[in-house]
Amino acid sequence: MPQVPDEVLAFFRSIDDASSAVSDVLDGLGVVGAVPASELNPTMPGRRVVGRALTVRHVVRDAELPSAEVMRRRVQEGDVRLADIEAHNQADRGDVLVVAGAPGISSMGRISAAIGFRQGELGAVVDGAVRDVASLRQLGYPVWSRGSSPMTGKYRLETMAVNQAVVISGITVHPGDLVVADDAGVVFVPRALAAQVAELVSSLEQAEAKRIARIDAGESVLDLAKVPRAR
């Protein structure tokens, strides 16, 4: 699939507060791509990932959560495994797993994360729940999710698609799109816009660096607040 160029990824990895800068640029382009950390919360505060989206879509196997009897039958029938293992199989080093899951049901635990980590994934974004959070932290595999739940998705979810478009918090994410995630939240950039966004972020960063220098130099607040007038 088309890829965001490595040099573009390297640029985004070099800047601080990357999600905020990218969100500002997307606002200027009229593109909705940002999800706040209040919706998708990081399991490892202080970590940042920038990579290409590797997508998975799950659905709940029943219209509602299965009864205890149905669950027992499924367990007795055998160890049902989610087909998202194929996503890990397709992973390239530096990918970010992006999962459309379900509320209250785990789409990922320590086994899945361990496989993804071994395959070179940087972390995951899960519109749903994850479990084994302590093990994920110990592994060093950061995840941004709606929360945690011990309830396995193994018998409750079905994998419908791997490396097809998914919807995360109302935002359509395609395989290969740019993913920027940090303490502020997650931002998705369509891969066709990644180079343009990088150029605009670079200009924004230069402008803000000049303002920071003025602040450090002791310039008055009133002068700092002045907006240049068009001539």
N, C-alpha and C positions, 0 to 999 in steps of 0.2 A: 504494500500500500504506500501511497505518497508519504514522505517523511518531512518533518520539520528539520531543516539543516542543522548539523551539529554546531556550527558557529553561532546560530541563533540561540540554541539551547545554552551554549556557554555564556552568551551575553546575559541572558536572564538569570543564570546562576551566579553572576558576578555582582548583582546589585542587591542592596538591602531593601527591605519592605517591598519586595517584588510584587506581591499581589495587589497592594494599594496603587502602585504606579501603573500596573497593567489595567486595573479597573478604571482608573482615571482616563486612560487612553481609549479604552473601549467605550466609555461614556461619550467621549468626543466623536467617536465613529458611529454612535447610535446602535452599538451591539451589546446585547445583554449576555453577560458571561460570568458574573461574580456571585458567589454564594458565601454569606457571612459565616464565621465560626460558630455563631449561635445556632446555626442549622446543621452544619457539618463540623463537629468539634474534633480537634486533634487529640489523639491518644498520647502523643509525645510533644508537649509544648516545647518550643525552641527549635524544633526541626523544620526544615524547609525542603521541599522537593520540586524539581522542574524536570518534566519529561514528557514523553509522548503517550497518549491515551491508548490503553489496551482494554477494550470494552467487553462487558458481560451483562446479560439481562436475565434476571430471575423473575418468576411469578410464583404466587402461592398455589400449591397443587390443588387445593380445594377452595370453594367460595369463602369458607371460614376455616379457622384452625381445626384440625382433625380432632376427633374425640380420643380419649385414652384407649378405647378398644381398637380404633383404626390405627393408632400409633403402635400398639402392641402387635397388630397383624403385620404392619410394615416392617417392624424390627424382626419378627419371626421369619418373614419372607427373605430376608437377607440384608446385607449392608448396602443400602442405596447411597450412591455417591453422586454429588452434583457434577454435571459435565463441565463445570468451569475449569476443571483440570486441563482441558484443552487450551484454555487461555494461557495458563502457565507454560504449556508446551510450545505455544507460539511466541512467547515473550522474547524480546530482544533486551540486551543490557541497557538500562536507563529508561525502560518503560514504567508507566504508572498504571496499575490496575484500576479501572473505573467500573464500578458495579452498581447496576440498578437493582436493588433488592426489595425488601419488604419490612415495614415497621415491626419491631419487637422480635424478629427472627434473625438469627445469626447467618450472615452470608460468608463469614470467614472466621477461622480459628487458627490455632498455632500450627496445625499440619499444613493447611493451605498457605499460610504466611511463610512457613519454612521452605516450601517448594518454590514459592515466588521469589523469596530472598535468594535462594540458590541459583535461580534462573537469571538473577541480575535486576529484578524489579526494585525500584526505589521505594515503593510503598503503595498505598491504595487509597482510593476515595470510594466510600460505600454509602449510597443512598438507602440506608437500612441500618441493621445492627451488626456488631461483631462480638466475638467472645474471646476468652483467654487473653485478656488485655495485658496482664502482667507478663505473660510469655511473649507477646508481640513486642512489648517494650524491651524485654531482655534480649530478644533477637535483634532489635534495632530496625524494626520494620514499622514505620509510622503509618497510621491510618487516620483519615478524616471520615467520621461517620455520624449518624444521627443518635448514636448511643450504643450501649452494650447490652447483651442479653445472653444468658446461658443456653437458651433454646436453640438447638441445632437446626439448620436449614436442610440437613441431609434428607429428612423424610417429609419436610414441609414445603420445600421449594423445588421448582423445576427450572433448569437452565434452558432458556428458549433461544438464545443467540450468543455467539462469540464473535467479536470484531465486526459488529454491526452497530448502527446508530442506537444510542440509549438516551433516556431522559433523566437527568439528575437535577433535582430541585427545580423542575420546570425548564431546564436548559438542555437543548439537544446537543449531545457530544458524539462526534464521529471518531472512528479509529484513526489514530495519528494526530489528532488535535493536540495543541499544547496545553499542558496542565501545570499550573503554578499554585502551590499550596504552602501556607505558612500559618503563623499564629492568628492572623486576621481572617483567614478563610481560604477559599479555593476559587481560582479563576480559570475558566476554560477559554482558549483562543482558537477559533477555526484555523486549521493549518494553512489555508490559503492567505490568511491575514498575518501570520506570525512574523514574517520579515518586516512588513509595514509597521506593525505594532512595536517591534524592537527598535526601529528607527525613531518612532515618535516617543517611545519611552526614553531613549537616549537623549533626545532634545529636552524632555521634561526633567530628567535627572540633572542635566547641565544647568538649566534655569534654577532649579531648586538648590543646587550647590552654591550658586551665586548668592541666593537669598540667605542661605545658612552663613556664608562668609560675611555678609552684611550684619547679620545678627551677632555673630561672634566679634565683629569689629566695634560693636556698641552703638550702631545706628539707632536713632530714636524710633519708638513704636509708630509715631505718626508718619515718619518718613517711610518706614517699612510698609505701611498700609496704603501708601499712595499708588494709584494705578496709572501707568503712562497713558496720556491722552493722545488720541489720533490727531495728526496734523492735517 
